[in-house]
Amino acid sequence: VFIDDGSGWALDERIEAPNAAFGDYFGFTVALSADGSELVASAWDEDGGSLGLGGDMTSNALIGSGAGYVFRADDVSGDWELVR
């Protein structure tokens, strides 16, 4: 995640999928909410364990099913946290 620190863009924080594996393509597509408080990152080739929200992130049963990860900036610290 990059921020404008007044003199240009600077790396603020690195976000990662909690179950990242080679070839998942995490971050291939990203979207940021209008107010900048939420970020969605895709992993279009993630081998997920279930369809829908709240799936088993430790399972790789569904080869190439893909996934989306929603991160939210903490109001106090500003750190990005995985919310689903």
PDB file of N, CA, C and O in Angstrom:
ATOM      1  N   VAL A   1       0.859  -1.157   0.000  1.00  0.00           N
ATOM      2  CA  VAL A   1       0.000   0.000   0.000  1.00  0.00           C
ATOM      3  C   VAL A   1       0.910   1.226   0.000  1.00  0.00           C
ATOM      4  O   VAL A   1       1.812   1.341   0.830  1.00  0.00           O
ATOM      5  N   PHE A   2       0.667   2.131  -0.929  1.00  0.00           N
ATOM      6  CA  PHE A   2       1.465   3.344  -1.051  1.00  0.00           C
ATOM      7  C   PHE A   2       0.653   4.547  -0.574  1.00  0.00           C
ATOM      8  O   PHE A   2      -0.570   4.583  -0.705  1.00  0.00           O
ATOM      9  N   ILE A   3       1.359   5.526  -0.021  1.00  0.00           N
ATOM     10  CA  ILE A   3       0.724   6.777   0.404  1.00  0.00           C
ATOM     11  C   ILE A   3       1.518   7.942  -0.181  1.00  0.00           C
ATOM     12  O   ILE A   3       2.696   7.810  -0.514  1.00  0.00           O
ATOM     13  N   ASP A   4       0.857   9.059  -0.295  1.00  0.00           N
ATOM     14  CA  ASP A   4       1.529  10.286  -0.697  1.00  0.00           C
ATOM     15  C   ASP A   4       2.047  10.942   0.574  1.00  0.00           C
ATOM     16  O   ASP A   4       1.263  11.446   1.379  1.00  0.00           O
ATOM     17  N   ASP A   5       3.346  10.939   0.757  1.00  0.00           N
ATOM     18  CA  ASP A   5       3.929  11.475   1.989  1.00  0.00           C
ATOM     19  C   ASP A   5       4.279  12.962   1.882  1.00  0.00           C
ATOM     20  O   ASP A   5       4.997  13.497   2.727  1.00  0.00           O
ATOM     21  N   GLY A   6       3.773  13.619   0.851  1.00  0.00           N
ATOM     22  CA  GLY A   6       4.031  15.042   0.673  1.00  0.00           C
ATOM     23  C   GLY A   6       5.139  15.321  -0.324  1.00  0.00           C
ATOM     24  O   GLY A   6       5.177  16.383  -0.946  1.00  0.00           O
ATOM     25  N   SER A   7       6.042  14.359  -0.473  1.00  0.00           N
ATOM     26  CA  SER A   7       7.116  14.544  -1.447  1.00  0.00           C
ATOM     27  C   SER A   7       7.029  13.523  -2.572  1.00  0.00           C
ATOM     28  O   SER A   7       7.903  13.463  -3.436  1.00  0.00           O
ATOM     29  N   GLY A   8       5.972  12.722  -2.556  1.00  0.00           N
ATOM     30  CA  GLY A   8       5.781  11.688  -3.578  1.00  0.00           C
ATOM     31  C   GLY A   8       5.197  10.433  -2.957  1.00  0.00           C
ATOM     32  O   GLY A   8       4.857  10.407  -1.774  1.00  0.00           O
ATOM     33  N   TRP A   9       5.089   9.407  -3.761  1.00  0.00           N
ATOM     34  CA  TRP A   9       4.519   8.146  -3.288  1.00  0.00           C
ATOM     35  C   TRP A   9       5.569   7.325  -2.565  1.00  0.00           C
ATOM     36  O   TRP A   9       6.700   7.182  -3.029  1.00  0.00           O
ATOM     37  N   ALA A  10       5.170   6.786  -1.414  1.00  0.00           N
ATOM     38  CA  ALA A  10       6.079   5.984  -0.598  1.00  0.00           C
ATOM     39  C   ALA A  10       5.360   4.721  -0.132  1.00  0.00           C
ATOM     40  O   ALA A  10       4.158   4.737   0.131  1.00  0.00           O
ATOM     41  N   LEU A  11       6.113   3.630  -0.034  1.00  0.00           N
ATOM     42  CA  LEU A  11       5.551   2.379   0.475  1.00  0.00           C
ATOM     43  C   LEU A  11       5.195   2.564   1.937  1.00  0.00           C
ATOM     44  O   LEU A  11       6.046   2.928   2.747  1.00  0.00           O
ATOM     45  N   ASP A  12       3.925   2.310   2.279  1.00  0.00           N
ATOM     46  CA  ASP A  12       3.452   2.456   3.655  1.00  0.00           C
ATOM     47  C   ASP A  12       3.377   1.108   4.354  1.00  0.00           C
ATOM     48  O   ASP A  12       3.803   0.969   5.500  1.00  0.00           O
ATOM     49  N   GLU A  13       2.836   0.125   3.664  1.00  0.00           N
ATOM     50  CA  GLU A  13       2.636  -1.184   4.281  1.00  0.00           C
ATOM     51  C   GLU A  13       2.503  -2.236   3.201  1.00  0.00           C
ATOM     52  O   GLU A  13       1.973  -1.974   2.121  1.00  0.00           O
ATOM     53  N   ARG A  14       2.988  -3.427   3.502  1.00  0.00           N
ATOM     54  CA  ARG A  14       2.856  -4.558   2.578  1.00  0.00           C
ATOM     55  C   ARG A  14       1.730  -5.452   3.079  1.00  0.00           C
ATOM     56  O   ARG A  14       1.740  -5.882   4.232  1.00  0.00           O
ATOM     57  N   ILE A  15       0.756  -5.733   2.209  1.00  0.00           N
ATOM     58  CA  ILE A  15      -0.319  -6.654   2.582  1.00  0.00           C
ATOM     59  C   ILE A  15      -0.100  -7.965   1.839  1.00  0.00           C
ATOM     60  O   ILE A  15       0.426  -7.987   0.725  1.00  0.00           O
ATOM     61  N   GLU A  16      -0.510  -9.046   2.470  1.00  0.00           N
ATOM     62  CA  GLU A  16      -0.336 -10.378   1.892  1.00  0.00           C
ATOM     63  C   GLU A  16      -1.555 -11.223   2.212  1.00  0.00           C
ATOM     64  O   GLU A  16      -2.240 -11.005   3.212  1.00  0.00           O
ATOM     65  N   ALA A  17      -1.813 -12.189   1.349  1.00  0.00           N
ATOM     66  CA  ALA A  17      -2.853 -13.176   1.636  1.00  0.00           C
ATOM     67  C   ALA A  17      -2.343 -14.072   2.765  1.00  0.00           C
ATOM     68  O   ALA A  17      -1.166 -14.433   2.774  1.00  0.00           O
ATOM     69  N   PRO A  18      -3.196 -14.435   3.707  1.00  0.00           N
ATOM     70  CA  PRO A  18      -2.751 -15.272   4.814  1.00  0.00           C
ATOM     71  C   PRO A  18      -2.415 -16.694   4.381  1.00  0.00           C
ATOM     72  O   PRO A  18      -1.751 -17.426   5.115  1.00  0.00           O
ATOM     73  N   ASN A  19      -2.864 -17.084   3.212  1.00  0.00           N
ATOM     74  CA  ASN A  19      -2.641 -18.438   2.716  1.00  0.00           C
ATOM     75  C   ASN A  19      -1.934 -18.423   1.363  1.00  0.00           C
ATOM     76  O   ASN A  19      -2.181 -19.282   0.518  1.00  0.00           O
ATOM     77  N   ALA A  20      -1.064 -17.454   1.165  1.00  0.00           N
ATOM     78  CA  ALA A  20      -0.405 -17.266  -0.125  1.00  0.00           C
ATOM     79  C   ALA A  20       0.397 -18.495  -0.541  1.00  0.00           C
ATOM     80  O   ALA A  20       1.045 -19.154   0.273  1.00  0.00           O
ATOM     81  N   ALA A  21       0.326 -18.774  -1.831  1.00  0.00           N
ATOM     82  CA  ALA A  21       1.115 -19.856  -2.420  1.00  0.00           C
ATOM     83  C   ALA A  21       1.561 -19.409  -3.807  1.00  0.00           C
ATOM     84  O   ALA A  21       0.929 -18.554  -4.428  1.00  0.00           O
ATOM     85  N   PHE A  22       2.636 -19.985  -4.277  1.00  0.00           N
ATOM     86  CA  PHE A  22       3.146 -19.655  -5.600  1.00  0.00           C
ATOM     87  C   PHE A  22       2.068 -19.890  -6.650  1.00  0.00           C
ATOM     88  O   PHE A  22       1.411 -20.930  -6.655  1.00  0.00           O
ATOM     89  N   GLY A  23       1.894 -18.926  -7.532  1.00  0.00           N
ATOM     90  CA  GLY A  23       0.946 -19.085  -8.627  1.00  0.00           C
ATOM     91  C   GLY A  23      -0.473 -18.660  -8.318  1.00  0.00           C
ATOM     92  O   GLY A  23      -1.346 -18.811  -9.172  1.00  0.00           O
ATOM     93  N   ASP A  24      -0.745 -18.131  -7.124  1.00  0.00           N
ATOM     94  CA  ASP A  24      -2.093 -17.663  -6.788  1.00  0.00           C
ATOM     95  C   ASP A  24      -2.410 -16.337  -7.480  1.00  0.00           C
ATOM     96  O   ASP A  24      -3.578 -16.012  -7.698  1.00  0.00           O
ATOM     97  N   TYR A  25      -1.385 -15.582  -7.820  1.00  0.00           N
ATOM     98  CA  TYR A  25      -1.517 -14.257  -8.436  1.00  0.00           C
ATOM     99  C   TYR A  25      -2.250 -13.275  -7.521  1.00  0.00           C
ATOM    100  O   TYR A  25      -3.122 -12.524  -7.959  1.00  0.00           O
ATOM    101  N   PHE A  26      -1.875 -13.300  -6.246  1.00  0.00           N
ATOM    102  CA  PHE A  26      -2.438 -12.348  -5.289  1.00  0.00           C
ATOM    103  C   PHE A  26      -2.107 -10.933  -5.731  1.00  0.00           C
ATOM    104  O   PHE A  26      -0.965 -10.624  -6.071  1.00  0.00           O
ATOM    105  N   GLY A  27      -3.127 -10.075  -5.722  1.00  0.00           N
ATOM    106  CA  GLY A  27      -2.941  -8.680  -6.091  1.00  0.00           C
ATOM    107  C   GLY A  27      -2.987  -8.421  -7.585  1.00  0.00           C
ATOM    108  O   GLY A  27      -2.691  -7.313  -8.031  1.00  0.00           O
ATOM    109  N   PHE A  28      -3.354  -9.429  -8.364  1.00  0.00           N
ATOM    110  CA  PHE A  28      -3.446  -9.251  -9.816  1.00  0.00           C
ATOM    111  C   PHE A  28      -4.411  -8.124 -10.152  1.00  0.00           C
ATOM    112  O   PHE A  28      -4.178  -7.347 -11.078  1.00  0.00           O
ATOM    113  N   THR A  29      -5.496  -8.044  -9.393  1.00  0.00           N
ATOM    114  CA  THR A  29      -6.457  -6.951  -9.511  1.00  0.00           C
ATOM    115  C   THR A  29      -6.706  -6.408  -8.114  1.00  0.00           C
ATOM    116  O   THR A  29      -6.876  -7.177  -7.168  1.00  0.00           O
ATOM    117  N   VAL A  30      -6.728  -5.093  -7.979  1.00  0.00           N
ATOM    118  CA  VAL A  30      -7.030  -4.467  -6.687  1.00  0.00           C
ATOM    119  C   VAL A  30      -8.066  -3.362  -6.886  1.00  0.00           C
ATOM    120  O   VAL A  30      -8.183  -2.791  -7.971  1.00  0.00           O
ATOM    121  N   ALA A  31      -8.807  -3.074  -5.831  1.00  0.00           N
ATOM    122  CA  ALA A  31      -9.774  -1.977  -5.846  1.00  0.00           C
ATOM    123  C   ALA A  31      -9.734  -1.313  -4.479  1.00  0.00           C
ATOM    124  O   ALA A  31      -9.563  -1.969  -3.452  1.00  0.00           O
ATOM    125  N   LEU A  32      -9.895  -0.005  -4.492  1.00  0.00           N
ATOM    126  CA  LEU A  32      -9.874   0.782  -3.266  1.00  0.00           C
ATOM    127  C   LEU A  32     -11.202   1.513  -3.142  1.00  0.00           C
ATOM    128  O   LEU A  32     -11.698   2.077  -4.117  1.00  0.00           O
ATOM    129  N   SER A  33     -11.778   1.504  -1.943  1.00  0.00           N
ATOM    130  CA  SER A  33     -13.037   2.213  -1.729  1.00  0.00           C
ATOM    131  C   SER A  33     -12.832   3.710  -1.944  1.00  0.00           C
ATOM    132  O   SER A  33     -11.707   4.206  -1.886  1.00  0.00           O
ATOM    133  N   ALA A  34     -13.918   4.416  -2.189  1.00  0.00           N
ATOM    134  CA  ALA A  34     -13.852   5.855  -2.469  1.00  0.00           C
ATOM    135  C   ALA A  34     -13.194   6.640  -1.338  1.00  0.00           C
ATOM    136  O   ALA A  34     -12.498   7.623  -1.591  1.00  0.00           O
ATOM    137  N   ASP A  35     -13.409   6.213  -0.088  1.00  0.00           N
ATOM    138  CA  ASP A  35     -12.809   6.941   1.036  1.00  0.00           C
ATOM    139  C   ASP A  35     -11.426   6.411   1.417  1.00  0.00           C
ATOM    140  O   ASP A  35     -10.797   6.931   2.340  1.00  0.00           O
ATOM    141  N   GLY A  36     -10.951   5.386   0.717  1.00  0.00           N
ATOM    142  CA  GLY A  36      -9.613   4.855   0.952  1.00  0.00           C
ATOM    143  C   GLY A  36      -9.465   3.977   2.164  1.00  0.00           C
ATOM    144  O   GLY A  36      -8.343   3.663   2.562  1.00  0.00           O
ATOM    145  N   SER A  37     -10.573   3.567   2.766  1.00  0.00           N
ATOM    146  CA  SER A  37     -10.486   2.786   4.009  1.00  0.00           C
ATOM    147  C   SER A  37     -10.560   1.274   3.790  1.00  0.00           C
ATOM    148  O   SER A  37     -10.239   0.506   4.697  1.00  0.00           O
ATOM    149  N   GLU A  38     -10.974   0.843   2.610  1.00  0.00           N
ATOM    150  CA  GLU A  38     -11.052  -0.591   2.323  1.00  0.00           C
ATOM    151  C   GLU A  38     -10.382  -0.896   0.998  1.00  0.00           C
ATOM    152  O   GLU A  38     -10.445  -0.112   0.051  1.00  0.00           O
ATOM    153  N   LEU A  39      -9.741  -2.049   0.953  1.00  0.00           N
ATOM    154  CA  LEU A  39      -9.032  -2.495  -0.226  1.00  0.00           C
ATOM    155  C   LEU A  39      -9.397  -3.947  -0.489  1.00  0.00           C
ATOM    156  O   LEU A  39      -9.439  -4.755   0.438  1.00  0.00           O
ATOM    157  N   VAL A  40      -9.659  -4.280  -1.734  1.00  0.00           N
ATOM    158  CA  VAL A  40      -9.920  -5.664  -2.123  1.00  0.00           C
ATOM    159  C   VAL A  40      -8.816  -6.086  -3.072  1.00  0.00           C
ATOM    160  O   VAL A  40      -8.500  -5.367  -4.020  1.00  0.00           O
ATOM    161  N   ALA A  41      -8.228  -7.245  -2.824  1.00  0.00           N
ATOM    162  CA  ALA A  41      -7.196  -7.794  -3.691  1.00  0.00           C
ATOM    163  C   ALA A  41      -7.626  -9.183  -4.146  1.00  0.00           C
ATOM    164  O   ALA A  41      -8.067 -10.002  -3.340  1.00  0.00           O
ATOM    165  N   SER A  42      -7.493  -9.436  -5.434  1.00  0.00           N
ATOM    166  CA  SER A  42      -7.856 -10.751  -5.951  1.00  0.00           C
ATOM    167  C   SER A  42      -6.651 -11.676  -5.957  1.00  0.00           C
ATOM    168  O   SER A  42      -5.501 -11.237  -5.962  1.00  0.00           O
ATOM    169  N   ALA A  43      -6.942 -12.951  -5.956  1.00  0.00           N
ATOM    170  CA  ALA A  43      -5.954 -13.999  -6.202  1.00  0.00           C
ATOM    171  C   ALA A  43      -6.653 -14.952  -7.158  1.00  0.00           C
ATOM    172  O   ALA A  43      -7.227 -15.956  -6.738  1.00  0.00           O
ATOM    173  N   TRP A  44      -6.601 -14.634  -8.438  1.00  0.00           N
ATOM    174  CA  TRP A  44      -7.480 -15.293  -9.412  1.00  0.00           C
ATOM    175  C   TRP A  44      -7.193 -16.772  -9.589  1.00  0.00           C
ATOM    176  O   TRP A  44      -8.040 -17.485 -10.128  1.00  0.00           O
ATOM    177  N   ASP A  45      -6.043 -17.266  -9.161  1.00  0.00           N
ATOM    178  CA  ASP A  45      -5.766 -18.700  -9.304  1.00  0.00           C
ATOM    179  C   ASP A  45      -5.579 -19.392  -7.952  1.00  0.00           C
ATOM    180  O   ASP A  45      -4.977 -20.463  -7.882  1.00  0.00           O
ATOM    181  N   GLU A  46      -6.092 -18.781  -6.878  1.00  0.00           N
ATOM    182  CA  GLU A  46      -6.061 -19.394  -5.545  1.00  0.00           C
ATOM    183  C   GLU A  46      -6.830 -20.712  -5.581  1.00  0.00           C
ATOM    184  O   GLU A  46      -7.903 -20.792  -6.179  1.00  0.00           O
ATOM    185  N   ASP A  47      -6.290 -21.727  -4.953  1.00  0.00           N
ATOM    186  CA  ASP A  47      -6.939 -23.042  -4.878  1.00  0.00           C
ATOM    187  C   ASP A  47      -7.742 -23.137  -3.591  1.00  0.00           C
ATOM    188  O   ASP A  47      -7.324 -23.810  -2.649  1.00  0.00           O
ATOM    189  N   GLY A  48      -8.878 -22.480  -3.540  1.00  0.00           N
ATOM    190  CA  GLY A  48      -9.681 -22.404  -2.328  1.00  0.00           C
ATOM    191  C   GLY A  48     -10.321 -23.711  -1.911  1.00  0.00           C
ATOM    192  O   GLY A  48     -10.301 -24.703  -2.639  1.00  0.00           O
ATOM    193  N   GLY A  49     -10.894 -23.680  -0.705  1.00  0.00           N
ATOM    194  CA  GLY A  49     -11.510 -24.877  -0.157  1.00  0.00           C
ATOM    195  C   GLY A  49     -13.019 -24.873  -0.186  1.00  0.00           C
ATOM    196  O   GLY A  49     -13.643 -25.900   0.083  1.00  0.00           O
ATOM    197  N   SER A  50     -13.620 -23.748  -0.504  1.00  0.00           N
ATOM    198  CA  SER A  50     -15.074 -23.688  -0.561  1.00  0.00           C
ATOM    199  C   SER A  50     -15.494 -22.469  -1.362  1.00  0.00           C
ATOM    200  O   SER A  50     -14.695 -21.565  -1.604  1.00  0.00           O
ATOM    201  N   LEU A  51     -16.730 -22.452  -1.763  1.00  0.00           N
ATOM    202  CA  LEU A  51     -17.264 -21.314  -2.488  1.00  0.00           C
ATOM    203  C   LEU A  51     -17.943 -20.369  -1.514  1.00  0.00           C
ATOM    204  O   LEU A  51     -18.484 -20.826  -0.507  1.00  0.00           O
ATOM    205  N   GLY A  52     -17.934 -19.072  -1.776  1.00  0.00           N
ATOM    206  CA  GLY A  52     -18.621 -18.113  -0.927  1.00  0.00           C
ATOM    207  C   GLY A  52     -17.724 -17.534   0.148  1.00  0.00           C
ATOM    208  O   GLY A  52     -16.519 -17.782   0.180  1.00  0.00           O
ATOM    209  N   LEU A  53     -18.339 -16.757   1.027  1.00  0.00           N
ATOM    210  CA  LEU A  53     -17.608 -16.091   2.103  1.00  0.00           C
ATOM    211  C   LEU A  53     -17.288 -17.050   3.239  1.00  0.00           C
ATOM    212  O   LEU A  53     -18.028 -18.001   3.494  1.00  0.00           O
ATOM    213  N   GLY A  54     -16.189 -16.791   3.910  1.00  0.00           N
ATOM    214  CA  GLY A  54     -15.846 -17.554   5.100  1.00  0.00           C
ATOM    215  C   GLY A  54     -15.375 -18.963   4.823  1.00  0.00           C
ATOM    216  O   GLY A  54     -15.534 -19.843   5.668  1.00  0.00           O
ATOM    217  N   GLY A  55     -14.801 -19.193   3.663  1.00  0.00           N
ATOM    218  CA  GLY A  55     -14.329 -20.533   3.313  1.00  0.00           C
ATOM    219  C   GLY A  55     -13.106 -20.943   4.108  1.00  0.00           C
ATOM    220  O   GLY A  55     -12.519 -20.142   4.836  1.00  0.00           O
ATOM    221  N   ASP A  56     -12.735 -22.197   3.957  1.00  0.00           N
ATOM    222  CA  ASP A  56     -11.573 -22.765   4.633  1.00  0.00           C
ATOM    223  C   ASP A  56     -10.314 -22.349   3.884  1.00  0.00           C
ATOM    224  O   ASP A  56     -10.019 -22.894   2.821  1.00  0.00           O
ATOM    225  N   MET A  57      -9.572 -21.392   4.424  1.00  0.00           N
ATOM    226  CA  MET A  57      -8.381 -20.892   3.748  1.00  0.00           C
ATOM    227  C   MET A  57      -7.225 -21.867   3.762  1.00  0.00           C
ATOM    228  O   MET A  57      -6.240 -21.656   3.054  1.00  0.00           O
ATOM    229  N   THR A  58      -7.314 -22.933   4.550  1.00  0.00           N
ATOM    230  CA  THR A  58      -6.221 -23.900   4.600  1.00  0.00           C
ATOM    231  C   THR A  58      -6.384 -25.007   3.578  1.00  0.00           C
ATOM    232  O   THR A  58      -5.456 -25.788   3.370  1.00  0.00           O
ATOM    233  N   SER A  59      -7.524 -25.095   2.944  1.00  0.00           N
ATOM    234  CA  SER A  59      -7.791 -26.148   1.975  1.00  0.00           C
ATOM    235  C   SER A  59      -7.460 -25.675   0.564  1.00  0.00           C
ATOM    236  O   SER A  59      -7.678 -24.515   0.216  1.00  0.00           O
ATOM    237  N   ASN A  60      -6.934 -26.584  -0.233  1.00  0.00           N
ATOM    238  CA  ASN A  60      -6.665 -26.320  -1.642  1.00  0.00           C
ATOM    239  C   ASN A  60      -7.467 -27.268  -2.521  1.00  0.00           C
ATOM    240  O   ASN A  60      -7.007 -27.674  -3.589  1.00  0.00           O
ATOM    241  N   ALA A  61      -8.662 -27.617  -2.073  1.00  0.00           N
ATOM    242  CA  ALA A  61      -9.475 -28.626  -2.741  1.00  0.00           C
ATOM    243  C   ALA A  61     -10.025 -28.193  -4.097  1.00  0.00           C
ATOM    244  O   ALA A  61     -10.202 -29.029  -4.982  1.00  0.00           O
ATOM    245  N   LEU A  62     -10.296 -26.908  -4.274  1.00  0.00           N
ATOM    246  CA  LEU A  62     -10.885 -26.428  -5.526  1.00  0.00           C
ATOM    247  C   LEU A  62      -9.816 -25.710  -6.344  1.00  0.00           C
ATOM    248  O   LEU A  62      -9.622 -24.501  -6.211  1.00  0.00           O
ATOM    249  N   ILE A  63      -9.133 -26.463  -7.184  1.00  0.00           N
ATOM    250  CA  ILE A  63      -8.010 -25.943  -7.961  1.00  0.00           C
ATOM    251  C   ILE A  63      -8.452 -24.778  -8.852  1.00  0.00           C
ATOM    252  O   ILE A  63      -9.400 -24.898  -9.628  1.00  0.00           O
ATOM    253  N   GLY A  64      -7.742 -23.645  -8.724  1.00  0.00           N
ATOM    254  CA  GLY A  64      -7.976 -22.489  -9.575  1.00  0.00           C
ATOM    255  C   GLY A  64      -9.300 -21.777  -9.360  1.00  0.00           C
ATOM    256  O   GLY A  64      -9.761 -21.057 -10.246  1.00  0.00           O
ATOM    257  N   SER A  65      -9.920 -21.965  -8.197  1.00  0.00           N
ATOM    258  CA  SER A  65     -11.232 -21.358  -7.951  1.00  0.00           C
ATOM    259  C   SER A  65     -11.161 -19.850  -7.772  1.00  0.00           C
ATOM    260  O   SER A  65     -12.138 -19.154  -8.046  1.00  0.00           O
ATOM    261  N   GLY A  66     -10.032 -19.333  -7.321  1.00  0.00           N
ATOM    262  CA  GLY A  66      -9.865 -17.903  -7.118  1.00  0.00           C
ATOM    263  C   GLY A  66     -10.375 -17.446  -5.761  1.00  0.00           C
ATOM    264  O   GLY A  66     -11.113 -18.160  -5.082  1.00  0.00           O
ATOM    265  N   ALA A  67      -9.967 -16.244  -5.384  1.00  0.00           N
ATOM    266  CA  ALA A  67     -10.377 -15.687  -4.092  1.00  0.00           C
ATOM    267  C   ALA A  67     -10.266 -14.170  -4.138  1.00  0.00           C
ATOM    268  O   ALA A  67      -9.552 -13.605  -4.967  1.00  0.00           O
ATOM    269  N   GLY A  68     -10.981 -13.534  -3.241  1.00  0.00           N
ATOM    270  CA  GLY A  68     -10.869 -12.100  -3.032  1.00  0.00           C
ATOM    271  C   GLY A  68     -10.643 -11.846  -1.558  1.00  0.00           C
ATOM    272  O   GLY A  68     -11.269 -12.493  -0.718  1.00  0.00           O
ATOM    273  N   TYR A  69      -9.771 -10.927  -1.231  1.00  0.00           N
ATOM    274  CA  TYR A  69      -9.432 -10.622   0.155  1.00  0.00           C
ATOM    275  C   TYR A  69      -9.771  -9.160   0.425  1.00  0.00           C
ATOM    276  O   TYR A  69      -9.370  -8.273  -0.329  1.00  0.00           O
ATOM    277  N   VAL A  70     -10.506  -8.917   1.498  1.00  0.00           N
ATOM    278  CA  VAL A  70     -10.901  -7.561   1.861  1.00  0.00           C
ATOM    279  C   VAL A  70     -10.068  -7.128   3.062  1.00  0.00           C
ATOM    280  O   VAL A  70     -10.033  -7.806   4.089  1.00  0.00           O
ATOM    281  N   PHE A  71      -9.402  -5.992   2.916  1.00  0.00           N
ATOM    282  CA  PHE A  71      -8.598  -5.406   3.986  1.00  0.00           C
ATOM    283  C   PHE A  71      -9.206  -4.059   4.359  1.00  0.00           C
ATOM    284  O   PHE A  71      -9.737  -3.345   3.508  1.00  0.00           O
ATOM    285  N   ARG A  72      -9.119  -3.727   5.637  1.00  0.00           N
ATOM    286  CA  ARG A  72      -9.635  -2.440   6.117  1.00  0.00           C
ATOM    287  C   ARG A  72      -8.545  -1.755   6.929  1.00  0.00           C
ATOM    288  O   ARG A  72      -7.854  -2.391   7.725  1.00  0.00           O
ATOM    289  N   ALA A  73      -8.399  -0.453   6.717  1.00  0.00           N
ATOM    290  CA  ALA A  73      -7.432   0.336   7.484  1.00  0.00           C
ATOM    291  C   ALA A  73      -7.981   0.578   8.884  1.00  0.00           C
ATOM    292  O   ALA A  73      -9.104   1.057   9.040  1.00  0.00           O
ATOM    293  N   ASP A  74      -7.197   0.250   9.891  1.00  0.00           N
ATOM    294  CA  ASP A  74      -7.594   0.476  11.274  1.00  0.00           C
ATOM    295  C   ASP A  74      -7.706   1.975  11.536  1.00  0.00           C
ATOM    296  O   ASP A  74      -6.817   2.742  11.166  1.00  0.00           O
ATOM    297  N   ASP A  75      -8.804   2.394  12.175  1.00  0.00           N
ATOM    298  CA  ASP A  75      -9.054   3.815  12.433  1.00  0.00           C
ATOM    299  C   ASP A  75      -7.979   4.462  13.292  1.00  0.00           C
ATOM    300  O   ASP A  75      -7.681   5.644  13.126  1.00  0.00           O
ATOM    301  N   VAL A  76      -7.395   3.699  14.206  1.00  0.00           N
ATOM    302  CA  VAL A  76      -6.426   4.273  15.144  1.00  0.00           C
ATOM    303  C   VAL A  76      -4.998   4.168  14.609  1.00  0.00           C
ATOM    304  O   VAL A  76      -4.291   5.171  14.509  1.00  0.00           O
ATOM    305  N   SER A  77      -4.581   2.954  14.267  1.00  0.00           N
ATOM    306  CA  SER A  77      -3.175   2.739  13.870  1.00  0.00           C
ATOM    307  C   SER A  77      -2.934   3.001  12.389  1.00  0.00           C
ATOM    308  O   SER A  77      -1.814   3.312  11.984  1.00  0.00           O
ATOM    309  N   GLY A  78      -3.979   2.877  11.586  1.00  0.00           N
ATOM    310  CA  GLY A  78      -3.815   3.007  10.146  1.00  0.00           C
ATOM    311  C   GLY A  78      -3.331   1.745   9.477  1.00  0.00           C
ATOM    312  O   GLY A  78      -3.224   1.691   8.252  1.00  0.00           O
ATOM    313  N   ASP A  79      -3.032   0.710  10.280  1.00  0.00           N
ATOM    314  CA  ASP A  79      -2.567  -0.566   9.732  1.00  0.00           C
ATOM    315  C   ASP A  79      -3.696  -1.260   8.989  1.00  0.00           C
ATOM    316  O   ASP A  79      -4.859  -1.154   9.379  1.00  0.00           O
ATOM    317  N   TRP A  80      -3.357  -1.965   7.924  1.00  0.00           N
ATOM    318  CA  TRP A  80      -4.348  -2.702   7.139  1.00  0.00           C
ATOM    319  C   TRP A  80      -4.540  -4.090   7.730  1.00  0.00           C
ATOM    320  O   TRP A  80      -3.575  -4.816   7.969  1.00  0.00           O
ATOM    321  N   GLU A  81      -5.803  -4.452   7.965  1.00  0.00           N
ATOM    322  CA  GLU A  81      -6.132  -5.750   8.573  1.00  0.00           C
ATOM    323  C   GLU A  81      -7.074  -6.517   7.650  1.00  0.00           C
ATOM    324  O   GLU A  81      -7.987  -5.937   7.061  1.00  0.00           O
ATOM    325  N   LEU A  82      -6.849  -7.813   7.528  1.00  0.00           N
ATOM    326  CA  LEU A  82      -7.730  -8.675   6.755  1.00  0.00           C
ATOM    327  C   LEU A  82      -9.060  -8.792   7.490  1.00  0.00           C
ATOM    328  O   LEU A  82      -9.084  -9.143   8.669  1.00  0.00           O
ATOM    329  N   VAL A  83     -10.170  -8.501   6.806  1.00  0.00           N
ATOM    330  CA  VAL A  83     -11.479  -8.607   7.439  1.00  0.00           C
ATOM    331  C   VAL A  83     -12.295  -9.756   6.882  1.00  0.00           C
ATOM    332  O   VAL A  83     -13.202 -10.246   7.555  1.00  0.00           O
ATOM    333  N   ARG A  84     -11.997 -10.201   5.666  1.00  0.00           N
ATOM    334  CA  ARG A  84     -12.600 -11.431   5.143  1.00  0.00           C
ATOM    335  C   ARG A  84     -11.906 -11.883   3.895  1.00  0.00           C
ATOM    336  O   ARG A  84     -12.280 -12.903   3.316  1.00  0.00           O
TER     337      ARG A  84
END
